Amino acid sequence: MKPVSRDGYKFRTDICIPCYQTGRDTALTPAGFMDMAQEIAYWAAEELGFGYTTLHVHHTAWVLSRMHVRFENSALWRNYVHLFTWHKGAGGLFYLRDFDMQGENGEHLVRATSSWVVMNEETRRLVRPEEMEHLLQVDGPVDDAIAEPAPKLQLPKDLEMEAAGEHTVSYSDIDIIGHTNNVRYIVWAMDHIPQDEVFAPVKDVFVNFNKETTLGQTIQIFRLKDGNSWWVEGRSEGKSCFTAKIDF
């Protein structure tokens, strides 16, 4: 049985929140939500004819470029939730996909919007999947989980980031196309926020994936605090690999 069902242009999966995707307060973590979003996105794209199987034949793959996740209510361990996703067509250079996690009574728990590109697996360059353009078009109006596309993050110019540590890309970081899985960057970011602050409830997560990282690569992690927000950036050889902004 397929793990998704379809209602019009939306796809849905029903989940009982597992303990390993929650924190010490039993609430779903940002990384936990992104894991679930990634999986339903793969299934939905597959059902529409532009998923992993189709792209892999052409040596291409979907790559997440930007994401904005908004936590509205807590999704707790053992809660039954409904996760919806839908393709929103092209937005400039990106293809847009939204997510909406709802409780059993229809209350909104987490909303998210994401921006994707297609990468050639051999050259690692971005490509336009011209052979699938007809599949990627949206025929009519669709809902917005978050109306504005995930933004390009600009670090505060008047504040200086501090070195917070480093991470060497390891076995547990690598995904099916051979680079660091997008969720791992949020894990790294949260791991480098001070322990006396990181356990506070998260309101919004913004992340830009700027440059892929691969097995054995060492990433320098920098951070800064701006009000109720923590900015975290990973760099390799002086170039940004990811930038995240977490609002508490």
C-alpha positions in Angstrom: 0.0 0.0 0.0 1.3 3.4 -0.9 1.9 5.7 2.1 0.1 8.7 0.4 -3.5 9.3 -0.8 -4.6 11.9 -3.2 -7.4 14.5 -3.0 -7.2 16.7 -6.1 -3.8 18.3 -6.3 -2.9 17.6 -2.6 -1.3 14.4 -1.3 -1.8 13.2 2.3 -0.1 10.8 4.7 -1.3 10.0 8.2 1.4 9.7 10.9 1.6 8.8 14.5 4.5 11.1 15.8 7.4 8.7 16.8 9.5 9.4 19.8 12.7 9.6 17.8 11.4 12.7 16.0 10.7 14.6 19.2 12.7 16.4 21.8 12.8 16.3 25.5 9.5 18.1 25.7 8.0 15.4 23.5 7.2 17.9 20.8 8.1 17.3 17.1 11.6 18.9 16.3 12.4 21.0 13.3 14.5 18.1 11.9 11.7 15.7 12.6 9.2 17.7 10.6 11.7 18.1 7.7 12.3 14.4 7.6 8.5 13.8 7.2 8.2 16.6 4.6 11.1 15.2 2.6 9.5 11.7 2.4 6.0 12.9 1.4 7.5 15.2 -1.2 9.3 12.3 -2.8 6.1 10.2 -2.9 4.0 13.1 -4.2 6.4 13.9 -7.0 6.6 10.2 -7.9 2.8 10.0 -8.2 2.8 13.0 -10.5 5.4 11.6 -12.8 8.4 13.8 -11.9 9.8 11.9 -8.9 13.1 10.3 -8.1 12.6 7.3 -10.5 11.9 9.5 -13.5 14.7 12.0 -12.9 17.3 9.3 -12.1 16.9 7.8 -15.6 18.1 11.2 -16.9 20.9 11.4 -14.2 19.1 14.3 -12.5 17.7 14.8 -9.0 15.6 17.2 -7.0 17.6 19.4 -4.7 16.1 21.5 -1.9 17.3 25.1 -2.2 15.3 27.0 0.4 12.7 26.3 3.1 10.6 28.1 5.6 8.9 26.1 8.4 6.4 27.8 10.7 5.3 26.0 13.9 1.9 27.1 15.0 0.9 24.4 17.5 2.8 21.5 19.1 2.7 18.1 17.4 3.5 15.8 20.3 4.8 12.2 20.6 2.0 9.7 19.9 -0.3 12.4 18.4 -2.0 11.3 15.1 -1.5 13.9 12.5 -2.2 14.4 8.8 0.5 15.8 6.6 -0.4 17.4 3.3 1.8 18.5 0.4 1.2 20.0 -3.0 3.2 21.2 -6.0 2.7 24.9 -6.8 4.5 25.2 -10.1 7.5 27.4 -11.0 8.5 30.5 -9.2 11.4 32.1 -11.0 14.3 29.6 -11.0 12.6 27.4 -8.5 9.8 24.9 -8.3 7.6 25.4 -5.2 6.1 22.9 -2.9 4.1 23.6 0.3 3.3 21.5 3.3 0.6 21.6 6.0 0.5 19.4 9.1 -2.8 19.2 10.8 -4.1 17.6 14.0 -7.0 15.1 14.1 -9.5 17.9 14.4 -8.0 19.9 11.5 -6.1 22.4 13.5 -2.9 23.6 11.8 0.2 22.4 13.6 3.1 23.2 11.1 3.0 25.0 7.8 6.0 25.2 5.4 7.0 26.3 1.9 10.0 25.1 0.0 11.9 25.9 -3.2 13.5 23.2 -5.3 15.9 23.0 -8.3 17.0 20.1 -10.5 20.7 19.0 -10.5 22.6 16.8 -12.9 24.0 14.0 -10.8 27.1 13.7 -12.9 28.1 17.3 -13.5 26.5 18.7 -10.3 25.2 21.6 -12.3 21.6 22.9 -12.2 19.4 22.0 -15.2 15.9 22.8 -16.4 13.9 19.5 -16.8 12.5 20.5 -20.2 11.2 17.1 -20.9 8.9 17.4 -17.9 7.8 21.0 -18.2 4.3 19.9 -19.1 4.1 17.8 -15.9 5.4 20.7 -13.7 2.9 23.2 -14.8 -0.1 24.0 -12.5 -3.4 24.3 -14.3 -5.4 26.3 -11.8 -5.2 28.1 -8.5 -3.7 26.3 -5.5 -3.6 27.0 -1.8 -0.7 28.5 0.1 0.5 27.0 3.3 2.8 30.1 3.5 2.1 32.7 0.8 5.6 34.1 0.4 8.2 31.8 -1.0 11.1 30.9 1.3 13.4 34.0 1.2 17.0 34.4 0.4 18.7 34.9 3.8 20.9 38.0 4.3 23.0 37.9 7.4 22.7 41.0 9.6 25.4 43.4 8.5 25.9 45.2 11.9 26.5 42.0 13.9 29.6 39.7 13.8 29.3 36.0 13.8 31.4 33.9 16.2 33.0 30.6 15.6 30.9 27.8 17.2 32.8 24.7 16.1 33.0 22.4 13.1 31.5 19.3 11.7 33.0 16.6 9.4 30.4 15.2 7.0 30.0 11.5 8.0 28.1 8.4 7.0 24.9 9.5 8.9 24.8 12.7 6.9 24.8 11.3 3.3 21.6 10.9 1.3 20.6 8.9 -1.8 22.2 11.2 -4.2 25.6 11.2 -2.4 25.6 14.5 -0.7 24.6 15.8 2.7 20.8 15.4 3.3 19.1 18.7 3.7 17.7 17.8 7.2 21.2 17.4 8.5 22.0 21.1 8.2 19.2 21.9 10.6 20.5 19.3 13.0 24.0 20.9 12.8 22.5 24.4 13.3 20.4 23.3 16.4 23.4 21.5 17.8 25.4 24.7 17.8 22.9 26.9 19.5 23.7 27.3 23.3 22.1 24.6 25.4 20.3 27.0 27.7 18.4 28.5 24.7 18.0 25.7 22.1 15.2 23.9 24.0 12.8 26.8 23.9 9.8 26.4 21.5 10.7 27.1 17.9 8.4 29.5 16.0 10.0 29.7 12.5 12.9 28.0 10.7 14.4 29.5 7.6 17.2 27.8 5.7 19.1 28.3 2.5 21.1 25.5 1.0 23.9 27.3 -0.7 26.5 24.7 -1.7 26.4 20.9 -1.5 28.7 19.2 0.9 30.1 15.6 0.7 31.6 12.8 2.7 34.7 13.7 4.6 34.3 17.5 4.1 34.9 19.6 7.2 32.4 22.4 7.7 33.1 25.4 10.0 30.0 26.5 11.9 29.4 30.2 12.8 26.6 31.7 14.8 25.1 34.9 16.1 22.1 36.0 18.2 19.8 38.8 17.0 16.9 39.3 19.4 15.0 36.1 19.7 16.6 34.7 16.6 19.8 32.6 16.1 21.6 32.7 12.8 23.8 29.7 12.0 26.0 29.4 8.9 28.2 26.6 7.7 31.3 27.4 5.6 33.9 25.4 3.7 37.0 27.1 2.4 35.5 30.4 3.2 32.3 29.8 1.1 28.8 29.5 2.6 27.3 26.0 2.4 24.1 26.8 4.3 22.5 29.6 6.2 19.8 29.1 8.8 17.7 31.5 10.9 15.8 30.0 13.8 13.2 32.2 15.6 12.3 31.3 19.1 
